[in-house]
């Protein structure tokens, strides 16, 4: 009996979308009256960012929070530009790979910690570059954005929500992610995982991870 194709649950930034956190940190530092940096990294962040990523702050309230808590003196447009500075490109080759995997029969979904300001910017880029009318949702079966779901990784609830909505079993799902704290949660819940620390990408690692499924595949220790 042929093995069931794994469901593919993708992170967005660092997996499909290229990002560079230090660009936003530097842009925000330039807006700070004392030249201080904001407490935002891939691994940890302050409550303000958790609130905007779970939809409990509007973009307007988030900008006001940046000004109040981090002494940022800037217009809305300047704050948005600094906040969006981390967002780079979505390589066409990654989109082609996802399209090919869907054509092979894989079900696909996105599970992303994000916010309205970032998604609006990314969707505009995707529309300009690729003609997408609904952003990255145009190339996946379903998208789950933290600010719409009201939950964020690494909490277990957001993974459970995505699995329930997709009618997927954890053990039949491969989660692709570049933040290890999110990988740890997925593993606790029984998902198979593909951890993608730089310089690894889905182009060099995902096909091999699918071939290895349901065994875990680690690109850092794989023999080329």
Secondary structure, DSSP 8 states (H G I E B T S, - for coil): ------EEEE-SBTTTB-B-HHHHHHHHHHHBTT----SB-SS-B-HHHHHHHTTSS-HHHHHHHHHHHH-B---HHHHHHHHGGGB----HHHHHHHHHHHHHT--EEEEE---HHHHHHHHHHHHHHH--SSGGGGGSSEEEEHHHHT--TTSHHHHHHHHHHHT--GGGEEEEES-HHHHHHHHHTT-EEEE--TT--HHHHHHHHHHHTTS---TTT---
